[in-house]
Amino acid sequence: MKELNQEEWREKAAQDEDAVILDVRTDQEVEEGYIPGAKIIDIHKAQEFLNELDKLDKDKNYYVYCRSGNRSGQACAIMDQRGFKNTYNLIGGFSQWEGERTE
């Protein structure tokens, strides 16, 4: 896992042909807004979260975010343990997001 600030995370994801943006927040949080194109998998739904991870291509690059950066950091650690090659955690999370968003 690599920890990236908002600017680094946004720029790296935009230039990455293998980028997958992963939102690990709850459905209620997602209703308040999300980054367009994000795949949503709630980390609080533990077994469902793991089942959904197993369906993902481990060779892609995952840009992971939550509200504050804590759950996404946990998600990146889990993904790393499960063999994902590249995970990037958004420091500060969606609450600090200044880029394009859907509300």
DSSP file (Angstrom, degrees, kcal/mol; ACC not computed):
  #  RESIDUE AA STRUCTURE BP1 BP2  ACC     N-H-->O    O-->H-N    N-H-->O    O-->H-N    TCO  KAPPA ALPHA  PHI   PSI    X-CA   Y-CA   Z-CA
    1    1 A M              0   0    0      0, 0.0     2,-0.4     0, 0.0    87,-0.2   0.000 360.0 360.0 360.0 139.2    0.0    0.0    0.0
    2    2 A K  E     -a   88   0A   0     85,-2.2    87,-2.8     2,-0.0     2,-0.6  -0.970 360.0-138.8-117.6 137.2    1.1    3.5   -0.8
    3    3 A E  E     -a   89   0A   0     -2,-0.4     2,-0.4    85,-0.2    87,-0.2  -0.839  27.3-177.5 -93.7 123.5   -0.3    6.5    1.0
    4    4 A L  E     -a   90   0A   0     85,-2.8    87,-2.7    -2,-0.6     2,-0.0  -0.956  23.1-127.2-124.6 141.2   -1.0    9.4   -1.4
    5    5 A N     >  -     0   0    0     -2,-0.4     4,-3.0    85,-0.2     5,-0.3  -0.299  43.6 -91.9 -75.2 172.4   -2.3   12.9   -0.7
    6    6 A Q  H  > S+     0   0    0     85,-0.3     4,-2.6     1,-0.2     5,-0.2   0.887 124.9  46.8 -55.1 -46.7   -5.3   14.1   -2.7
    7    7 A E  H  > S+     0   0    0      2,-0.2     4,-2.4     1,-0.2     5,-0.2   0.932 115.7  44.6 -64.3 -46.7   -3.3   15.7   -5.5
    8    8 A E  H  > S+     0   0    0      2,-0.2     4,-2.7     1,-0.2     5,-0.3   0.924 115.0  49.1 -62.2 -44.9   -0.9   12.7   -5.9
    9    9 A W  H  X S+     0   0    0     -4,-3.0     4,-2.4     2,-0.2     5,-0.2   0.931 113.7  45.2 -61.5 -48.8   -3.8   10.2   -5.8
   10   10 A R  H  X S+     0   0    0     -4,-2.6     4,-2.1    -5,-0.3    -1,-0.2   0.922 116.5  44.9 -63.6 -46.5   -6.0   12.1   -8.3
   11   11 A E  H  X S+     0   0    0     -4,-2.4     4,-1.5    -5,-0.2    -2,-0.2   0.924 114.5  47.7 -65.3 -45.2   -3.1   12.7  -10.8
   12   12 A K  H  X S+     0   0    0     -4,-2.7     4,-0.5    -5,-0.2     3,-0.2   0.921 113.4  47.8 -63.2 -44.7   -1.8    9.1  -10.5
   13   13 A A  H >< S+     0   0    0     -4,-2.4     3,-0.9    -5,-0.3     6,-0.2   0.894 109.8  53.2 -63.4 -40.0   -5.3    7.6  -11.0
   14   14 A A  H 3< S+     0   0    0     -4,-2.1    -1,-0.2     1,-0.2    -2,-0.2   0.814 113.5  42.6 -65.9 -30.5   -6.0    9.9  -14.0
   15   15 A Q  H 3< S+     0   0    0     -4,-1.5     2,-0.7    -3,-0.2    -1,-0.2   0.437  94.2  97.0 -94.5  -1.0   -2.8    8.8  -15.8
   16   16 A D    X<  -     0   0    0     -3,-0.9     3,-1.4    -4,-0.5    45,-0.0  -0.813  52.4-166.6-100.9 113.0   -3.1    5.1  -15.0
   17   17 A E  T 3  S+     0   0    0     -2,-0.7    -1,-0.1     1,-0.3    -4,-0.0   0.729  93.6  49.0 -67.9 -21.9   -4.7    2.9  -17.7
   18   18 A D  T 3  S+     0   0    0     41,-0.0    43,-2.7     2,-0.0    -1,-0.3   0.114  84.8 135.7-102.3  20.0   -5.1    0.1  -15.1
   19   19 A A  E <   -b   61   0A   0     -3,-1.4     2,-0.4    -6,-0.2    43,-0.2  -0.475  30.2-177.5 -75.9 136.6   -6.7    2.2  -12.5
   20   20 A V  E     -b   62   0A   0     41,-2.5    43,-2.8    -2,-0.2     2,-0.5  -0.989  17.7-146.1-128.3 122.5   -9.7    1.1  -10.5
   21   21 A I  E     -b   63   0A   0     -2,-0.4    18,-3.2    16,-0.3     2,-0.5  -0.791  17.5-164.9 -90.5 127.1  -11.2    3.5   -8.0
   22   22 A L  E     -bc  64  39A   0     41,-2.9    43,-2.5    -2,-0.5     2,-0.6  -0.957  10.3-163.5-122.3 120.3  -12.6    1.7   -5.0
   23   23 A D  E     -bc  65  40A   0     16,-3.0    18,-2.6    -2,-0.5    43,-0.2  -0.901   6.3-177.9-101.5 119.7  -15.0    3.3   -2.5
   24   24 A V        +     0   0    0     41,-2.4    19,-1.8    -2,-0.6    20,-0.3   0.117  43.2 115.7-107.1  21.0  -15.2    1.3    0.7
   25   25 A R  S    S-     0   0    0     40,-0.3    -2,-0.1    17,-0.2     2,-0.1  -0.273  71.9 -88.2 -83.9 172.8  -17.8    3.5    2.5
   26   26 A T     >  -     0   0    0     16,-0.1     4,-2.3     1,-0.1     5,-0.2  -0.327  37.5-108.3 -74.9 162.0  -21.3    2.5    3.6
   27   27 A D  H  > S+     0   0    0      1,-0.2     4,-1.9     2,-0.2     5,-0.1   0.886 120.9  55.2 -57.7 -39.6  -24.3    3.0    1.3
   28   28 A Q  H  > S+     0   0    0      1,-0.2     4,-0.6     2,-0.2    -1,-0.2   0.903 108.8  46.7 -62.3 -41.6  -25.5    5.9    3.4
   29   29 A E  H >4 S+     0   0    0      1,-0.2     3,-1.2     2,-0.2     4,-0.3   0.903 109.3  54.4 -66.5 -40.4  -22.1    7.7    3.0
   30   30 A V  H >< S+     0   0    0     -4,-2.3     3,-1.9     1,-0.3    -1,-0.2   0.859  98.9  62.8 -62.5 -35.3  -22.1    7.0   -0.8
   31   31 A E  H 3< S+     0   0    0     -4,-1.9    -1,-0.3     1,-0.3    -2,-0.2   0.759  96.6  60.0 -60.1 -24.3  -25.6    8.7   -1.0
   32   32 A E  T << S-     0   0    0     -3,-1.2    -1,-0.3    -4,-0.6    -2,-0.2   0.555 128.5 -62.6 -81.5  -7.9  -23.9   11.9    0.2
   33   33 A G    <   -     0   0    0     -3,-1.9    -1,-0.3    -4,-0.3     2,-0.3  -0.499  52.3-163.0 138.3 154.1  -21.6   11.8   -2.9
   34   34 A Y  B     -E  102   0B   0     68,-2.0    68,-3.3    -2,-0.2     3,-0.0  -0.963  36.0 -86.6-156.1 168.0  -18.9    9.8   -4.5
   35   35 A I    >   -     0   0    0     -2,-0.3     3,-1.9    66,-0.2    66,-0.2  -0.720  57.3-104.2 -82.4 126.2  -16.1    9.9   -7.1
   36   36 A P  T 3  S+     0   0    0      0, 0.0    -1,-0.1     0, 0.0   -15,-0.1  -0.192 103.6  19.5 -54.3 137.0  -17.5    9.2  -10.5
   37   37 A G  T 3  S+     0   0    0      1,-0.3   -16,-0.3   -17,-0.0     2,-0.1   0.407  88.4 146.9  86.2  -1.9  -16.7    5.7  -11.8
   38   38 A A    <   -     0   0    0     -3,-1.9     2,-0.5   -18,-0.1    -1,-0.3  -0.412  47.7-132.5 -71.1 141.5  -15.9    4.3   -8.4
   39   39 A K  E     -c   22   0A   0    -18,-3.2   -16,-3.0    -2,-0.1     2,-0.6  -0.821  25.2-142.1 -88.1 131.0  -16.6    0.7   -7.6
   40   40 A I  E     +c   23   0A   0     -2,-0.5     2,-0.4   -18,-0.2   -16,-0.2  -0.866  32.2 159.0-107.6 119.3  -18.4    0.6   -4.2
   41   41 A I        -     0   0    0    -18,-2.6     2,-0.5    -2,-0.6    -2,-0.0  -0.922  35.1-135.7-137.7 109.6  -17.7   -2.2   -1.8
   42   42 A D    >   -     0   0    0     -2,-0.4     3,-1.3     1,-0.2     7,-0.2  -0.512   6.7-157.5 -71.3 116.4  -18.6   -1.5    1.9
   43   43 A I  T 3  S+     0   0    0    -19,-1.8    -1,-0.2    -2,-0.5     6,-0.1   0.741  89.4  68.6 -66.9 -22.2  -15.7   -2.7    4.1
   44   44 A H  T 3  S+     0   0    0    -20,-0.3     2,-1.5     1,-0.2    -1,-0.3   0.724  84.1  72.7 -69.9 -20.0  -18.2   -3.0    7.1
   45   45 A K  S <> S-     0   0    0     -3,-1.3     4,-3.5     1,-0.2     5,-0.2  -0.610  78.0-173.7 -91.3  74.7  -19.9   -5.9    5.3
   46   46 A A  H  > S+     0   0    0     -2,-1.5     4,-2.2     1,-0.2    -1,-0.2   0.809  71.9  34.1 -45.7 -60.9  -16.9   -8.1    6.1
   47   47 A Q  H  > S+     0   0    0      1,-0.2     4,-2.7     2,-0.2    -1,-0.2   0.907 120.4  50.2 -68.4 -40.3  -17.6  -11.4    4.3
   48   48 A E  H  > S+     0   0    0      2,-0.2     4,-2.6     1,-0.2    -2,-0.2   0.903 109.2  53.3 -61.7 -40.5  -19.3   -9.6    1.4
   49   49 A F  H  X S+     0   0    0     -4,-3.5     4,-2.3    -7,-0.2    -2,-0.2   0.939 111.2  45.2 -58.5 -48.5  -16.3   -7.3    1.1
   50   50 A L  H  X S+     0   0    0     -4,-2.2     4,-1.9    -5,-0.2    -2,-0.2   0.894 112.1  52.1 -64.0 -40.2  -13.9  -10.3    1.0
   51   51 A N  H  X S+     0   0    0     -4,-2.7     4,-0.5     1,-0.2    -1,-0.2   0.909 110.9  47.4 -62.4 -41.8  -16.1  -12.0   -1.6
   52   52 A E  H >< S+     0   0    0     -4,-2.6     3,-1.1     1,-0.2     4,-0.5   0.883 108.3  55.1 -67.9 -38.1  -16.2   -9.0   -3.8
   53   53 A L  H >< S+     0   0    0     -4,-2.3     3,-1.7     1,-0.2    -1,-0.2   0.898 100.8  60.0 -59.3 -39.4  -12.4   -8.6   -3.5
   54   54 A D  H 3< S+     0   0    0     -4,-1.9    -1,-0.2     1,-0.3    -2,-0.2   0.707 100.6  56.0 -63.4 -18.9  -12.0  -12.1   -4.8
   55   55 A K  T << S+     0   0    0     -3,-1.1    -1,-0.3    -4,-0.5    -2,-0.2   0.592  91.4  95.3 -86.6 -11.9  -13.8  -11.1   -8.0
   56   56 A L  S <  S-     0   0    0     -3,-1.7     2,-0.7    -4,-0.5    -3,-0.0  -0.455  84.8-107.1 -85.6 153.7  -11.3   -8.3   -8.8
   57   57 A D    >   -     0   0    0      1,-0.1     3,-1.4    -2,-0.1    -1,-0.1  -0.690  24.3-156.2 -78.1 114.2   -8.3   -8.5  -11.0
   58   58 A K  T 3  S+     0   0    0     -2,-0.7    27,-2.3     1,-0.3    28,-0.4   0.619  88.0  64.4 -70.7 -12.0   -5.3   -8.4   -8.7
   59   59 A D  T 3  S+     0   0    0     25,-0.2    -1,-0.3    26,-0.1   -41,-0.0   0.585  85.5  89.5 -87.9 -10.4   -3.0   -7.1  -11.4
   60   60 A K  S <  S-     0   0    0     -3,-1.4    26,-0.7     1,-0.1     2,-0.5  -0.278  85.0-108.8 -77.3 171.6   -4.9   -3.8  -11.7
   61   61 A N  E     -bd  19  86A   0    -43,-2.7   -41,-2.5    24,-0.1     2,-0.5  -0.921  30.9-150.6-107.4 123.4   -4.0   -0.7   -9.6
   62   62 A Y  E     -bd  20  87A   0     24,-2.6    26,-3.0    -2,-0.5     2,-0.7  -0.843  11.0-165.6-106.5 122.9   -6.5    0.1   -6.9
   63   63 A Y  E     -bd  21  88A   0    -43,-2.8   -41,-2.9    -2,-0.5     2,-0.4  -0.912  23.6-166.8-104.8 106.6   -7.1    3.7   -5.7
   64   64 A V  E     +bd  22  89A   0     24,-2.8    26,-2.0    -2,-0.7     2,-0.3  -0.772  12.8 169.5-109.2 137.1   -9.0    3.2   -2.5
   65   65 A Y  E     +b   23   0A   0    -43,-2.5   -41,-2.4    -2,-0.4   -40,-0.3  -0.981  10.8 169.5-143.1 157.9  -10.9    5.8   -0.4
   66   66 A C        -     0   0    0     -2,-0.3    28,-3.5    24,-0.3    29,-0.2  -0.584  58.9 -71.4-138.1-157.1  -13.4    6.1    2.5
   67   67 A R  S    S+     0   0    0     26,-0.3    28,-2.5    -2,-0.2    29,-0.3   0.928 124.1   5.6 -72.1 -44.2  -14.6    9.1    4.4
   68   68 A S  S    S-     0   0    0     25,-0.2    24,-0.8    26,-0.2    25,-0.2   0.579 102.0-101.8-119.6 -13.8  -11.3    9.9    6.4
   69   69 A G  S  > S+     0   0    0     23,-0.2     4,-1.0    22,-0.2    24,-0.1   0.265  97.2  97.8 106.7 -10.6   -8.6    7.5    5.1
   70   70 A N  H  > S+     0   0    0      2,-0.2     4,-2.0     3,-0.1     5,-0.1   0.967  86.3  38.8 -76.0 -54.8   -8.8    5.0    7.9
   71   71 A R  H  > S+     0   0    0      1,-0.2     4,-2.9     2,-0.2     5,-0.2   0.874 115.5  54.1 -64.5 -36.0  -11.0    2.3    6.5
   72   72 A S  H  > S+     0   0    0      2,-0.2     4,-2.5     1,-0.2    -1,-0.2   0.866 106.6  52.3 -67.2 -33.4   -9.4    2.6    3.1
   73   73 A G  H  X S+     0   0    0     -4,-1.0     4,-2.0     2,-0.2    -1,-0.2   0.908 111.1  47.2 -63.9 -41.5   -6.0    2.1    4.7
   74   74 A Q  H  X S+     0   0    0     -4,-2.0     4,-2.4     2,-0.2    -2,-0.2   0.911 111.2  51.5 -64.2 -42.3   -7.4   -1.1    6.3
   75   75 A A  H  X S+     0   0    0     -4,-2.9     4,-2.8     1,-0.2    -2,-0.2   0.916 108.9  50.4 -61.7 -43.2   -8.9   -2.1    2.9
   76   76 A C  H  X S+     0   0    0     -4,-2.5     4,-2.8     2,-0.2    -1,-0.2   0.910 109.8  50.9 -60.8 -42.2   -5.5   -1.6    1.2
   77   77 A A  H  X S+     0   0    0     -4,-2.0     4,-2.1     2,-0.2    -2,-0.2   0.919 111.9  46.9 -62.4 -43.6   -3.8   -3.7    3.9
   78   78 A I  H  X S+     0   0    0     -4,-2.4     4,-1.5     2,-0.2    -2,-0.2   0.922 112.9  49.6 -62.5 -44.2   -6.3   -6.5    3.4
   79   79 A M  H  <>S+     0   0    0     -4,-2.8     5,-2.5     1,-0.2    -2,-0.2   0.908 109.1  51.9 -62.6 -42.1   -6.0   -6.3   -0.4
   80   80 A D  H ><5S+     0   0    0     -4,-2.8     3,-1.5     1,-0.2    -1,-0.2   0.917 109.0  50.6 -60.0 -43.0   -2.2   -6.4   -0.1
   81   81 A Q  H 3<5S+     0   0    0     -4,-2.1    -1,-0.2     1,-0.3    -2,-0.2   0.794 107.3  55.2 -64.2 -27.8   -2.5   -9.6    2.1
   82   82 A R  T 3<5S-     0   0    0     -4,-1.5    -1,-0.3    -3,-0.2    -2,-0.2   0.315 127.7 -94.8 -92.0   8.3   -4.7  -11.1   -0.5
   83   83 A G  T < 5 +     0   0    0     -3,-1.5     2,-0.3     1,-0.3    -3,-0.2   0.575  67.5 154.7  97.0   9.6   -2.2  -10.6   -3.3
   84   84 A F      < -     0   0    0     -5,-2.5    -1,-0.3     1,-0.1     3,-0.2  -0.551  34.5-148.9 -70.6 135.3   -3.2   -7.3   -4.9
   85   85 A K  S    S+     0   0    0    -27,-2.3     2,-0.4   -25,-0.3    -1,-0.1   0.899  74.8  22.3 -75.9 -42.0   -0.1   -5.9   -6.5
   86   86 A N  E     + d   0  61A   0    -26,-0.7   -24,-2.6   -28,-0.4     2,-0.4  -0.959  61.2 167.5-137.4 117.6   -0.8   -2.1   -6.2
   87   87 A T  E     - d   0  62A   0     -2,-0.4   -85,-2.2   -26,-0.2     2,-0.5  -0.986  12.8-164.6-127.2 140.4   -3.1   -0.3   -3.7
   88   88 A Y  E     -ad   2  63A   0    -26,-3.0   -24,-2.8    -2,-0.4     2,-0.4  -0.979   8.0-151.3-129.3 119.8   -3.1    3.4   -3.1
   89   89 A N  E     -ad   3  64A   0    -87,-2.8   -85,-2.8    -2,-0.5     2,-0.9  -0.751  16.0-130.5 -93.0 133.5   -4.8    4.9   -0.1
   90   90 A L  E >   -a    4   0A   0    -26,-2.0     3,-1.4    -2,-0.4   -24,-0.3  -0.741  24.0-137.2 -83.4 107.0   -6.3    8.4   -0.2
   91   91 A I  T 3  S+     0   0    0    -87,-2.7   -85,-0.3    -2,-0.9   -22,-0.2  -0.441  89.1  15.3 -63.3 131.1   -5.0   10.3    2.8
   92   92 A G  T 3  S-     0   0    0    -24,-0.8     4,-0.4    -2,-0.2     3,-0.4   0.186 104.9-137.8  88.0 -17.9   -7.8   12.4    4.4
   93   93 A G    X   -     0   0    0     -3,-1.4     3,-1.3     1,-0.2   -26,-0.3   0.019  45.5 -37.7  65.0-167.5  -10.4   10.5    2.4
   94   94 A F  G >  S+     0   0    0    -28,-3.5     3,-1.5     1,-0.3    -1,-0.2   0.748 124.6  72.9 -66.9 -26.6  -13.5   11.7    0.7
   95   95 A S  G 3  S+     0   0    0    -28,-2.5    -1,-0.3    -3,-0.4    -2,-0.2   0.767 105.5  39.8 -61.7 -22.8  -14.2   14.4    3.3
   96   96 A Q  G <  S+     0   0    0     -3,-1.3    -1,-0.3    -4,-0.4    -2,-0.2   0.405  87.6 131.1-101.3  -0.3  -11.2   16.3    1.9
   97   97 A W    <   +     0   0    0     -3,-1.5    -3,-0.1    -4,-0.2    -5,-0.0  -0.314  24.7 170.5 -65.7 129.8  -12.0   15.6   -1.8
   98   98 A E        +     0   0    0     -2,-0.1    -1,-0.1     2,-0.1     3,-0.1   0.322  50.2  91.0-117.3   3.0  -11.9   18.6   -4.0
   99   99 A G  S    S-     0   0    0      1,-0.2     2,-0.0   -93,-0.0   -93,-0.0  -0.024  92.7 -45.8 -86.8-166.8  -12.1   16.8   -7.4
  100  100 A E        +     0   0    0    -64,-0.0     2,-0.3   -65,-0.0    -1,-0.2  -0.354  67.3 171.6 -61.7 138.2  -15.1   15.8   -9.5
  101  101 A R        -     0   0    0    -66,-0.2     2,-0.5    -3,-0.1   -66,-0.2  -0.986  30.8-131.6-149.5 156.6  -17.8   14.2   -7.5
  102  102 A T  B      E   34   0B   0    -68,-3.3   -68,-2.0    -2,-0.3    -2,-0.0  -0.935 360.0 360.0-111.4 131.7  -21.4   13.0   -8.0
  103  103 A E              0   0    0     -2,-0.5    -1,-0.1   -70,-0.2   -68,-0.0   0.360 360.0 360.0-128.1 360.0  -23.9   14.0   -5.4
